[in-house]
Amino acid sequence: MRKVLALVLAVSMVFSLSLAASAKPIKIGISIWSSTDTLGSECKRIIDAAAKALGVETQWVDQAHISEQVTASAETLALADCDGIIICNSASSEMGSVIKTCNENEVYVAQFFRIIDKDANPEEYKQACESKYYVGAVHESEFDNGKTLVTILGEKGCRKIGLEGWEPGDATFLGRWAGYKAGVEAWNDAHPNDKLVLLEPQYGRTTTDTGRATAEAIIDANPDIDALIVAGGGGDTLLGAIAAIEAKGLTGKIAVASTDFLPDLDAKLKSGAMAAESGGHYADPFFAFLMVYNAIKGNYPTSTEGFYNMVFPYMFVASPEDYANYAKYFTGKELPYYEDEIKKLAGLSYDDLAAACAKLSVEDVVARHTK
C-alpha cells in the first residue's frame, strides 16, 4: 500500500511540475534603437501596458541602429529564453542574420517600423517567407508619408528643401526619401513655373549632437534653404536640428518638417520651430507585439510560403489645432487603448487585428473613449 501511495505521490508531483512548467509566462524580447528617446520611450510605454494586461514578461535591448548590435540583439534575446522577439532593424540585410538566429533557437520574430524590401533584398525576403518563425512586419507606407510631408511644405510656401536622414541605407529612410522625391516631382509637374528643389540627404545619426551638427552643415552650405526635412531617427536628431536653427536665429524662417512626434510639439508649432509633422505611430510595435504573442500561443499559424504584412496609418499635424486632439488622447497619461481593449485586441483574428490597426486614428480613439 505504501508503494502505491508513493507512486501516486510521485506521479502527482510530476504532474504538478508539468503544470508549473506549462504556466510559465510568455517572454517577448524587444530590440529597439533606443527605449529612452522621444519615440522609443512612447513605444516602451504602450508595450509595457500590453505586457501587463496580458501577463507577458519582456526584455529590452537598445542597439542604436548599429548593424552588429542589431544582429547581436537577436542572439542576446534568444539566449535569454525569449519565446518571441520584435525588432526595429536598420538595414534589411540585417534580417538575414536575425531570422537565422530565430530559426536556430525556435524563437518567433516580427519587425516593427520596418518590412524587408522584396526588390532591394530578395534573398532576405525569400528567407523571411520560408521561415516558420518569421511572423511578419508592421510598418507604415513610408512613400505616402514622404510625399504628403513635401506637399505640406509646398503648400506653406517653401521652395528649397534641405534633407537630413539618420543612417545611409536605412530601409525606412529610403522609403521616405522616395516619397519626398515623388512629392517634389508631382508638385513641379503641377506648378512648372513655381518649382520645388530637394537637396541630397546628409545624415545626422540618432543623437542630438550629431543632429545639430548635420543641420548646421546643411544650412552653412545652403543658406538660402527655406525648409528642412528631418526624416526621423527617434526624435533626438530633430531636437538637435531645431537647436541649430534657433542658434542661427532662423526659427520660423526655415520651416521644419519631420516624422517623429515631439512631446512639446504644440509649443514648437506655435513658435514656428516646427511647420509640420507626421507620427503618432508609436503604437506600431504594439501590433507587432500582439502578432508575436498570438504566434507563440498558436493562434496565428505561421507559413513557410509567406508572412503577415500589417500596414499602420500615419497621422499628420501642421498646426496647433491639428495637434490638440492628438495630445489629448495619445500623450501624457492616456494611451490609445485601455487595458480591457488590449485584452480584446489580443483575442482577435489576424484579419480583425489588421483592421483595428488600419482604423487607429485620433477620431477612432475619441469615439471609443468618450462613450
Order of alpha helices (4+ residues) and beta strands (2+ residues): alpha-beta-alpha-beta-alpha-beta-alpha-beta-alpha-beta-alpha-beta-alpha-beta-beta-alpha-beta-alpha-beta-alpha-beta-alpha-beta-beta-alpha-alpha-alpha-alpha
